Amino acid sequence: MPSVSLSKVHKHISKKRGAMDSMHENSRDARRLRRAGSREERLSHHAGMVLKARQPYMERIQYFHDAIQDKEEPLSDTQLAELILNCIHRDDDELTRLKSERRKGRPPTRREELLNQRTETEEKEFKTGFWLPDLGDADVLHALKQWNGHWAGLSSVKFIRITQEGAKQSSTFPPKGMS
């Protein structure tokens, strides 16, 4: 039996004469409403989890999107490494501000811990292979400049992994492990 959205089930049941007023707890219509409601809840929960999982990658790509708006030609390897280091340490100003606002002997705030953790994670990733759009390719540079900010718009962009030593390796979108 195909699952139907909650609004359609509710609309169909409400068209019946007196159905919503005299529905008892275990009627077929009540079960249909509960099943459709739980399906809506599962779908919204899954969509929220997917958005939360994609968020770090979207922030990273948004950073590179903003950083290359004034660039006209593809980036060299040294420019790319410099851009990656700027990306990794993009929150250093906020971290120093949070540290200076904190009284001596106090534990770090949750925001400070999150920023430190993200910086450490991205530094480790840079040693093994930092995932980013291939900004050394003119077509990718142009496509990223024209990017609309949606996840689906990134499927046509070529991605790479670059290490701290400068080794490049092509990667997939969306990123999976060390691909």
PyMOL commands that place a pseudoatom at each C-alpha (Angstrom):
pseudoatom trace, name=CA, resn=MET, resi=1, chain=A, elem=C, hetatm=0, pos=[0.000, 0.000, 0.000]
pseudoatom trace, name=CA, resn=PRO, resi=2, chain=A, elem=C, hetatm=0, pos=[1.564, 3.324, -1.006]
pseudoatom trace, name=CA, resn=SER, resi=3, chain=A, elem=C, hetatm=0, pos=[2.184, 5.739, 1.818]
pseudoatom trace, name=CA, resn=VAL, resi=4, chain=A, elem=C, hetatm=0, pos=[0.392, 9.044, 1.521]
pseudoatom trace, name=CA, resn=SER, resi=5, chain=A, elem=C, hetatm=0, pos=[1.238, 12.342, 3.149]
pseudoatom trace, name=CA, resn=LEU, resi=6, chain=A, elem=C, hetatm=0, pos=[-0.579, 13.473, 6.254]
pseudoatom trace, name=CA, resn=SER, resi=7, chain=A, elem=C, hetatm=0, pos=[-2.352, 16.372, 4.566]
pseudoatom trace, name=CA, resn=LYS, resi=8, chain=A, elem=C, hetatm=0, pos=[-3.826, 14.128, 1.875]
pseudoatom trace, name=CA, resn=VAL, resi=9, chain=A, elem=C, hetatm=0, pos=[-5.039, 11.575, 4.411]
pseudoatom trace, name=CA, resn=HIS, resi=10, chain=A, elem=C, hetatm=0, pos=[-6.532, 14.291, 6.602]
pseudoatom trace, name=CA, resn=LYS, resi=11, chain=A, elem=C, hetatm=0, pos=[-8.245, 15.900, 3.621]
pseudoatom trace, name=CA, resn=HIS, resi=12, chain=A, elem=C, hetatm=0, pos=[-9.673, 12.579, 2.438]
pseudoatom trace, name=CA, resn=ILE, resi=13, chain=A, elem=C, hetatm=0, pos=[-10.985, 11.649, 5.888]
pseudoatom trace, name=CA, resn=SER, resi=14, chain=A, elem=C, hetatm=0, pos=[-12.440, 15.095, 6.582]
pseudoatom trace, name=CA, resn=LYS, resi=15, chain=A, elem=C, hetatm=0, pos=[-14.540, 14.875, 3.413]
pseudoatom trace, name=CA, resn=LYS, resi=16, chain=A, elem=C, hetatm=0, pos=[-16.469, 11.970, 4.902]
pseudoatom trace, name=CA, resn=ARG, resi=17, chain=A, elem=C, hetatm=0, pos=[-19.666, 13.044, 6.626]
pseudoatom trace, name=CA, resn=GLY, resi=18, chain=A, elem=C, hetatm=0, pos=[-19.130, 13.194, 10.384]
pseudoatom trace, name=CA, resn=ALA, resi=19, chain=A, elem=C, hetatm=0, pos=[-15.845, 11.277, 10.159]
pseudoatom trace, name=CA, resn=MET, resi=20, chain=A, elem=C, hetatm=0, pos=[-13.711, 13.586, 12.270]
pseudoatom trace, name=CA, resn=ASP, resi=21, chain=A, elem=C, hetatm=0, pos=[-16.339, 14.017, 14.981]
pseudoatom trace, name=CA, resn=SER, resi=22, chain=A, elem=C, hetatm=0, pos=[-17.249, 10.392, 15.563]
pseudoatom trace, name=CA, resn=MET, resi=23, chain=A, elem=C, hetatm=0, pos=[-13.927, 8.674, 14.878]
pseudoatom trace, name=CA, resn=HIS, resi=24, chain=A, elem=C, hetatm=0, pos=[-12.964, 6.232, 17.603]
pseudoatom trace, name=CA, resn=GLU, resi=25, chain=A, elem=C, hetatm=0, pos=[-9.428, 5.421, 18.666]
pseudoatom trace, name=CA, resn=ASN, resi=26, chain=A, elem=C, hetatm=0, pos=[-8.851, 2.213, 16.708]
pseudoatom trace, name=CA, resn=SER, resi=27, chain=A, elem=C, hetatm=0, pos=[-10.849, 2.911, 13.573]
pseudoatom trace, name=CA, resn=ARG, resi=28, chain=A, elem=C, hetatm=0, pos=[-9.293, 2.490, 10.139]
pseudoatom trace, name=CA, resn=ASP, resi=29, chain=A, elem=C, hetatm=0, pos=[-9.262, 6.242, 9.610]
pseudoatom trace, name=CA, resn=ALA, resi=30, chain=A, elem=C, hetatm=0, pos=[-7.548, 6.871, 12.950]
pseudoatom trace, name=CA, resn=ARG, resi=31, chain=A, elem=C, hetatm=0, pos=[-4.897, 4.276, 12.121]
pseudoatom trace, name=CA, resn=ARG, resi=32, chain=A, elem=C, hetatm=0, pos=[-4.366, 5.892, 8.704]
pseudoatom trace, name=CA, resn=LEU, resi=33, chain=A, elem=C, hetatm=0, pos=[-3.933, 9.282, 10.374]
pseudoatom trace, name=CA, resn=ARG, resi=34, chain=A, elem=C, hetatm=0, pos=[-1.441, 7.901, 12.912]
pseudoatom trace, name=CA, resn=ARG, resi=35, chain=A, elem=C, hetatm=0, pos=[0.530, 6.062, 10.232]
pseudoatom trace, name=CA, resn=ALA, resi=36, chain=A, elem=C, hetatm=0, pos=[0.686, 9.149, 7.983]
pseudoatom trace, name=CA, resn=GLY, resi=37, chain=A, elem=C, hetatm=0, pos=[1.643, 11.336, 10.953]
pseudoatom trace, name=CA, resn=SER, resi=38, chain=A, elem=C, hetatm=0, pos=[4.468, 9.055, 11.997]
pseudoatom trace, name=CA, resn=ARG, resi=39, chain=A, elem=C, hetatm=0, pos=[5.699, 8.913, 8.386]
pseudoatom trace, name=CA, resn=GLU, resi=40, chain=A, elem=C, hetatm=0, pos=[5.752, 12.735, 8.219]
pseudoatom trace, name=CA, resn=GLU, resi=41, chain=A, elem=C, hetatm=0, pos=[7.701, 12.806, 11.467]
pseudoatom trace, name=CA, resn=ARG, resi=42, chain=A, elem=C, hetatm=0, pos=[10.237, 10.241, 10.212]
pseudoatom trace, name=CA, resn=LEU, resi=43, chain=A, elem=C, hetatm=0, pos=[10.719, 12.121, 6.938]
pseudoatom trace, name=CA, resn=SER, resi=44, chain=A, elem=C, hetatm=0, pos=[11.212, 15.473, 8.638]
pseudoatom trace, name=CA, resn=HIS, resi=45, chain=A, elem=C, hetatm=0, pos=[13.650, 13.926, 11.130]
pseudoatom trace, name=CA, resn=HIS, resi=46, chain=A, elem=C, hetatm=0, pos=[15.642, 12.332, 8.295]
pseudoatom trace, name=CA, resn=ALA, resi=47, chain=A, elem=C, hetatm=0, pos=[15.701, 15.586, 6.322]
pseudoatom trace, name=CA, resn=GLY, resi=48, chain=A, elem=C, hetatm=0, pos=[17.004, 17.417, 9.387]
pseudoatom trace, name=CA, resn=MET, resi=49, chain=A, elem=C, hetatm=0, pos=[19.728, 14.829, 9.915]
pseudoatom trace, name=CA, resn=VAL, resi=50, chain=A, elem=C, hetatm=0, pos=[20.816, 15.093, 6.263]
pseudoatom trace, name=CA, resn=LEU, resi=51, chain=A, elem=C, hetatm=0, pos=[20.997, 18.897, 6.465]
pseudoatom trace, name=CA, resn=LYS, resi=52, chain=A, elem=C, hetatm=0, pos=[23.004, 18.691, 9.681]
pseudoatom trace, name=CA, resn=ALA, resi=53, chain=A, elem=C, hetatm=0, pos=[25.452, 16.217, 8.114]
pseudoatom trace, name=CA, resn=ARG, resi=54, chain=A, elem=C, hetatm=0, pos=[25.932, 18.411, 5.037]
pseudoatom trace, name=CA, resn=GLN, resi=55, chain=A, elem=C, hetatm=0, pos=[26.398, 21.656, 6.974]
pseudoatom trace, name=CA, resn=PRO, resi=56, chain=A, elem=C, hetatm=0, pos=[30.201, 21.521, 7.473]
pseudoatom trace, name=CA, resn=TYR, resi=57, chain=A, elem=C, hetatm=0, pos=[30.745, 20.869, 3.764]
pseudoatom trace, name=CA, resn=MET, resi=58, chain=A, elem=C, hetatm=0, pos=[28.342, 23.644, 2.787]
pseudoatom trace, name=CA, resn=GLU, resi=59, chain=A, elem=C, hetatm=0, pos=[30.157, 26.111, 5.079]
pseudoatom trace, name=CA, resn=ARG, resi=60, chain=A, elem=C, hetatm=0, pos=[33.497, 25.088, 3.569]
pseudoatom trace, name=CA, resn=ILE, resi=61, chain=A, elem=C, hetatm=0, pos=[32.297, 25.455, -0.009]
pseudoatom trace, name=CA, resn=GLN, resi=62, chain=A, elem=C, hetatm=0, pos=[30.631, 28.768, 0.843]
pseudoatom trace, name=CA, resn=TYR, resi=63, chain=A, elem=C, hetatm=0, pos=[33.969, 30.005, 2.202]
pseudoatom trace, name=CA, resn=PHE, resi=64, chain=A, elem=C, hetatm=0, pos=[35.745, 29.091, -1.042]
pseudoatom trace, name=CA, resn=HIS, resi=65, chain=A, elem=C, hetatm=0, pos=[32.880, 30.578, -3.058]
pseudoatom trace, name=CA, resn=ASP, resi=66, chain=A, elem=C, hetatm=0, pos=[33.287, 33.898, -1.258]
pseudoatom trace, name=CA, resn=ALA, resi=67, chain=A, elem=C, hetatm=0, pos=[37.102, 33.791, -1.440]
pseudoatom trace, name=CA, resn=ILE, resi=68, chain=A, elem=C, hetatm=0, pos=[37.295, 33.390, -5.226]
pseudoatom trace, name=CA, resn=GLN, resi=69, chain=A, elem=C, hetatm=0, pos=[34.802, 36.044, -6.286]
pseudoatom trace, name=CA, resn=ASP, resi=70, chain=A, elem=C, hetatm=0, pos=[37.596, 38.463, -7.245]
pseudoatom trace, name=CA, resn=LYS, resi=71, chain=A, elem=C, hetatm=0, pos=[39.810, 35.799, -8.874]
pseudoatom trace, name=CA, resn=GLU, resi=72, chain=A, elem=C, hetatm=0, pos=[39.831, 35.611, -12.672]
pseudoatom trace, name=CA, resn=GLU, resi=73, chain=A, elem=C, hetatm=0, pos=[42.331, 32.857, -13.364]
pseudoatom trace, name=CA, resn=PRO, resi=74, chain=A, elem=C, hetatm=0, pos=[42.859, 29.404, -11.792]
pseudoatom trace, name=CA, resn=LEU, resi=75, chain=A, elem=C, hetatm=0, pos=[44.870, 29.232, -8.587]
pseudoatom trace, name=CA, resn=SER, resi=76, chain=A, elem=C, hetatm=0, pos=[48.374, 27.797, -8.368]
pseudoatom trace, name=CA, resn=ASP, resi=77, chain=A, elem=C, hetatm=0, pos=[49.255, 25.127, -5.816]
pseudoatom trace, name=CA, resn=THR, resi=78, chain=A, elem=C, hetatm=0, pos=[50.828, 27.651, -3.428]
pseudoatom trace, name=CA, resn=GLN, resi=79, chain=A, elem=C, hetatm=0, pos=[47.793, 29.946, -3.660]
pseudoatom trace, name=CA, resn=LEU, resi=80, chain=A, elem=C, hetatm=0, pos=[45.550, 26.934, -3.054]
pseudoatom trace, name=CA, resn=ALA, resi=81, chain=A, elem=C, hetatm=0, pos=[47.537, 25.901, 0.045]
pseudoatom trace, name=CA, resn=GLU, resi=82, chain=A, elem=C, hetatm=0, pos=[47.398, 29.481, 1.347]
pseudoatom trace, name=CA, resn=LEU, resi=83, chain=A, elem=C, hetatm=0, pos=[43.631, 29.589, 0.781]
pseudoatom trace, name=CA, resn=ILE, resi=84, chain=A, elem=C, hetatm=0, pos=[43.206, 26.283, 2.629]
pseudoatom trace, name=CA, resn=LEU, resi=85, chain=A, elem=C, hetatm=0, pos=[45.200, 27.572, 5.611]
pseudoatom trace, name=CA, resn=ASN, resi=86, chain=A, elem=C, hetatm=0, pos=[43.055, 30.725, 5.644]
pseudoatom trace, name=CA, resn=CYS, resi=87, chain=A, elem=C, hetatm=0, pos=[39.968, 28.502, 5.590]
pseudoatom trace, name=CA, resn=ILE, resi=88, chain=A, elem=C, hetatm=0, pos=[41.214, 26.373, 8.468]
pseudoatom trace, name=CA, resn=HIS, resi=89, chain=A, elem=C, hetatm=0, pos=[42.046, 29.406, 10.615]
pseudoatom trace, name=CA, resn=ARG, resi=90, chain=A, elem=C, hetatm=0, pos=[39.036, 31.521, 9.626]
pseudoatom trace, name=CA, resn=ASP, resi=91, chain=A, elem=C, hetatm=0, pos=[37.730, 31.649, 13.200]
pseudoatom trace, name=CA, resn=ASP, resi=92, chain=A, elem=C, hetatm=0, pos=[40.969, 32.573, 14.976]
pseudoatom trace, name=CA, resn=ASP, resi=93, chain=A, elem=C, hetatm=0, pos=[39.774, 36.127, 15.637]
pseudoatom trace, name=CA, resn=GLU, resi=94, chain=A, elem=C, hetatm=0, pos=[36.613, 34.870, 17.328]
pseudoatom trace, name=CA, resn=LEU, resi=95, chain=A, elem=C, hetatm=0, pos=[38.627, 32.311, 19.318]
pseudoatom trace, name=CA, resn=THR, resi=96, chain=A, elem=C, hetatm=0, pos=[41.010, 34.957, 20.674]
pseudoatom trace, name=CA, resn=ARG, resi=97, chain=A, elem=C, hetatm=0, pos=[38.048, 37.198, 21.517]
pseudoatom trace, name=CA, resn=LEU, resi=98, chain=A, elem=C, hetatm=0, pos=[36.302, 34.360, 23.388]
pseudoatom trace, name=CA, resn=LYS, resi=99, chain=A, elem=C, hetatm=0, pos=[39.508, 33.512, 25.273]
pseudoatom trace, name=CA, resn=SER, resi=100, chain=A, elem=C, hetatm=0, pos=[40.058, 37.129, 26.298]
pseudoatom trace, name=CA, resn=GLU, resi=101, chain=A, elem=C, hetatm=0, pos=[36.445, 37.512, 27.511]
pseudoatom trace, name=CA, resn=ARG, resi=102, chain=A, elem=C, hetatm=0, pos=[36.700, 34.403, 29.675]
pseudoatom trace, name=CA, resn=ARG, resi=103, chain=A, elem=C, hetatm=0, pos=[37.762, 34.937, 33.258]
pseudoatom trace, name=CA, resn=LYS, resi=104, chain=A, elem=C, hetatm=0, pos=[40.938, 33.266, 34.473]
pseudoatom trace, name=CA, resn=GLY, resi=105, chain=A, elem=C, hetatm=0, pos=[40.388, 29.717, 35.690]
pseudoatom trace, name=CA, resn=ARG, resi=106, chain=A, elem=C, hetatm=0, pos=[37.056, 29.291, 33.901]
pseudoatom trace, name=CA, resn=PRO, resi=107, chain=A, elem=C, hetatm=0, pos=[36.491, 26.418, 31.472]
pseudoatom trace, name=CA, resn=PRO, resi=108, chain=A, elem=C, hetatm=0, pos=[36.092, 27.283, 27.785]
pseudoatom trace, name=CA, resn=THR, resi=109, chain=A, elem=C, hetatm=0, pos=[32.606, 28.006, 26.474]
pseudoatom trace, name=CA, resn=ARG, resi=110, chain=A, elem=C, hetatm=0, pos=[30.807, 25.544, 24.255]
pseudoatom trace, name=CA, resn=ARG, resi=111, chain=A, elem=C, hetatm=0, pos=[31.353, 27.775, 21.209]
pseudoatom trace, name=CA, resn=GLU, resi=112, chain=A, elem=C, hetatm=0, pos=[35.076, 27.987, 21.949]
pseudoatom trace, name=CA, resn=GLU, resi=113, chain=A, elem=C, hetatm=0, pos=[35.316, 24.197, 22.246]
pseudoatom trace, name=CA, resn=LEU, resi=114, chain=A, elem=C, hetatm=0, pos=[33.476, 23.726, 18.945]
pseudoatom trace, name=CA, resn=LEU, resi=115, chain=A, elem=C, hetatm=0, pos=[35.742, 26.168, 17.112]
pseudoatom trace, name=CA, resn=ASN, resi=116, chain=A, elem=C, hetatm=0, pos=[38.879, 24.539, 18.530]
pseudoatom trace, name=CA, resn=GLN, resi=117, chain=A, elem=C, hetatm=0, pos=[37.606, 21.100, 17.619]
pseudoatom trace, name=CA, resn=ARG, resi=118, chain=A, elem=C, hetatm=0, pos=[36.764, 22.150, 14.053]
pseudoatom trace, name=CA, resn=THR, resi=119, chain=A, elem=C, hetatm=0, pos=[40.181, 23.759, 13.579]
pseudoatom trace, name=CA, resn=GLU, resi=120, chain=A, elem=C, hetatm=0, pos=[41.972, 20.642, 14.866]
pseudoatom trace, name=CA, resn=THR, resi=121, chain=A, elem=C, hetatm=0, pos=[39.867, 18.362, 12.674]
pseudoatom trace, name=CA, resn=GLU, resi=122, chain=A, elem=C, hetatm=0, pos=[40.510, 20.445, 9.561]
pseudoatom trace, name=CA, resn=GLU, resi=123, chain=A, elem=C, hetatm=0, pos=[44.267, 20.585, 10.299]
pseudoatom trace, name=CA, resn=LYS, resi=124, chain=A, elem=C, hetatm=0, pos=[44.361, 16.772, 10.568]
pseudoatom trace, name=CA, resn=GLU, resi=125, chain=A, elem=C, hetatm=0, pos=[42.357, 16.532, 7.348]
pseudoatom trace, name=CA, resn=PHE, resi=126, chain=A, elem=C, hetatm=0, pos=[44.834, 18.846, 5.584]
pseudoatom trace, name=CA, resn=LYS, resi=127, chain=A, elem=C, hetatm=0, pos=[47.672, 16.484, 6.509]
pseudoatom trace, name=CA, resn=THR, resi=128, chain=A, elem=C, hetatm=0, pos=[45.891, 13.508, 4.951]
pseudoatom trace, name=CA, resn=GLY, resi=129, chain=A, elem=C, hetatm=0, pos=[43.913, 15.254, 2.184]
pseudoatom trace, name=CA, resn=PHE, resi=130, chain=A, elem=C, hetatm=0, pos=[41.720, 18.360, 2.436]
pseudoatom trace, name=CA, resn=TRP, resi=131, chain=A, elem=C, hetatm=0, pos=[38.489, 18.084, 0.403]
pseudoatom trace, name=CA, resn=LEU, resi=132, chain=A, elem=C, hetatm=0, pos=[37.669, 21.141, -1.743]
pseudoatom trace, name=CA, resn=PRO, resi=133, chain=A, elem=C, hetatm=0, pos=[36.640, 22.195, -5.260]
pseudoatom trace, name=CA, resn=ASP, resi=134, chain=A, elem=C, hetatm=0, pos=[39.459, 22.017, -7.823]
pseudoatom trace, name=CA, resn=LEU, resi=135, chain=A, elem=C, hetatm=0, pos=[40.182, 25.735, -8.004]
pseudoatom trace, name=CA, resn=GLY, resi=136, chain=A, elem=C, hetatm=0, pos=[43.182, 25.078, -10.246]
pseudoatom trace, name=CA, resn=ASP, resi=137, chain=A, elem=C, hetatm=0, pos=[40.745, 24.314, -13.092]
pseudoatom trace, name=CA, resn=ALA, resi=138, chain=A, elem=C, hetatm=0, pos=[39.242, 27.301, -14.934]
pseudoatom trace, name=CA, resn=ASP, resi=139, chain=A, elem=C, hetatm=0, pos=[35.901, 25.552, -15.562]
pseudoatom trace, name=CA, resn=VAL, resi=140, chain=A, elem=C, hetatm=0, pos=[35.481, 24.685, -11.883]
pseudoatom trace, name=CA, resn=LEU, resi=141, chain=A, elem=C, hetatm=0, pos=[36.446, 28.218, -10.864]
pseudoatom trace, name=CA, resn=HIS, resi=142, chain=A, elem=C, hetatm=0, pos=[33.761, 29.657, -13.156]
pseudoatom trace, name=CA, resn=ALA, resi=143, chain=A, elem=C, hetatm=0, pos=[31.152, 27.094, -12.046]
pseudoatom trace, name=CA, resn=LEU, resi=144, chain=A, elem=C, hetatm=0, pos=[31.833, 27.831, -8.365]
pseudoatom trace, name=CA, resn=LYS, resi=145, chain=A, elem=C, hetatm=0, pos=[31.515, 31.567, -8.956]
pseudoatom trace, name=CA, resn=GLN, resi=146, chain=A, elem=C, hetatm=0, pos=[28.082, 30.946, -10.513]
pseudoatom trace, name=CA, resn=TRP, resi=147, chain=A, elem=C, hetatm=0, pos=[27.021, 28.527, -7.742]
pseudoatom trace, name=CA, resn=ASN, resi=148, chain=A, elem=C, hetatm=0, pos=[23.535, 29.243, -6.346]
pseudoatom trace, name=CA, resn=GLY, resi=149, chain=A, elem=C, hetatm=0, pos=[24.242, 28.046, -2.794]
pseudoatom trace, name=CA, resn=HIS, resi=150, chain=A, elem=C, hetatm=0, pos=[22.295, 24.772, -3.039]
pseudoatom trace, name=CA, resn=TRP, resi=151, chain=A, elem=C, hetatm=0, pos=[23.687, 21.290, -2.452]
pseudoatom trace, name=CA, resn=ALA, resi=152, chain=A, elem=C, hetatm=0, pos=[22.330, 20.014, -5.764]
pseudoatom trace, name=CA, resn=GLY, resi=153, chain=A, elem=C, hetatm=0, pos=[24.185, 22.752, -7.650]
pseudoatom trace, name=CA, resn=LEU, resi=154, chain=A, elem=C, hetatm=0, pos=[27.522, 21.195, -6.665]
pseudoatom trace, name=CA, resn=SER, resi=155, chain=A, elem=C, hetatm=0, pos=[27.091, 17.965, -8.606]
pseudoatom trace, name=CA, resn=SER, resi=156, chain=A, elem=C, hetatm=0, pos=[28.696, 19.492, -11.713]
pseudoatom trace, name=CA, resn=VAL, resi=157, chain=A, elem=C, hetatm=0, pos=[31.751, 20.791, -9.819]
pseudoatom trace, name=CA, resn=LYS, resi=158, chain=A, elem=C, hetatm=0, pos=[34.958, 18.730, -9.788]
pseudoatom trace, name=CA, resn=PHE, resi=159, chain=A, elem=C, hetatm=0, pos=[36.479, 18.120, -6.335]
pseudoatom trace, name=CA, resn=ILE, resi=160, chain=A, elem=C, hetatm=0, pos=[39.955, 17.164, -5.187]
pseudoatom trace, name=CA, resn=ARG, resi=161, chain=A, elem=C, hetatm=0, pos=[41.816, 16.234, -2.037]
pseudoatom trace, name=CA, resn=ILE, resi=162, chain=A, elem=C, hetatm=0, pos=[45.082, 18.078, -1.484]
pseudoatom trace, name=CA, resn=THR, resi=163, chain=A, elem=C, hetatm=0, pos=[47.633, 17.259, 1.209]
pseudoatom trace, name=CA, resn=GLN, resi=164, chain=A, elem=C, hetatm=0, pos=[49.928, 19.575, 3.100]
pseudoatom trace, name=CA, resn=GLU, resi=165, chain=A, elem=C, hetatm=0, pos=[52.843, 18.345, 0.990]
pseudoatom trace, name=CA, resn=GLY, resi=166, chain=A, elem=C, hetatm=0, pos=[50.970, 19.390, -2.164]
pseudoatom trace, name=CA, resn=ALA, resi=167, chain=A, elem=C, hetatm=0, pos=[49.851, 16.000, -3.469]
pseudoatom trace, name=CA, resn=LYS, resi=168, chain=A, elem=C, hetatm=0, pos=[46.545, 16.185, -5.351]
pseudoatom trace, name=CA, resn=GLN, resi=169, chain=A, elem=C, hetatm=0, pos=[44.023, 13.417, -5.777]
pseudoatom trace, name=CA, resn=SER, resi=170, chain=A, elem=C, hetatm=0, pos=[40.637, 13.588, -7.501]
pseudoatom trace, name=CA, resn=SER, resi=171, chain=A, elem=C, hetatm=0, pos=[37.652, 13.124, -5.206]
pseudoatom trace, name=CA, resn=THR, resi=172, chain=A, elem=C, hetatm=0, pos=[33.940, 12.469, -5.410]
pseudoatom trace, name=CA, resn=PHE, resi=173, chain=A, elem=C, hetatm=0, pos=[30.906, 14.536, -4.586]
pseudoatom trace, name=CA, resn=PRO, resi=174, chain=A, elem=C, hetatm=0, pos=[29.549, 14.117, -1.961]
pseudoatom trace, name=CA, resn=PRO, resi=175, chain=A, elem=C, hetatm=0, pos=[32.710, 13.192, -0.026]
pseudoatom trace, name=CA, resn=LYS, resi=176, chain=A, elem=C, hetatm=0, pos=[32.930, 9.630, 1.225]
pseudoatom trace, name=CA, resn=GLY, resi=177, chain=A, elem=C, hetatm=0, pos=[35.798, 8.745, 3.497]
pseudoatom trace, name=CA, resn=MET, resi=178, chain=A, elem=C, hetatm=0, pos=[39.098, 9.499, 1.781]
pseudoatom trace, name=CA, resn=SER, resi=179, chain=A, elem=C, hetatm=0, pos=[37.777, 9.427, -1.788]
for i in range(1, 179): cmd.bond("trace and resi %d" % i, "trace and resi %d" % (i + 1))
show_as sticks, trace
zoom trace
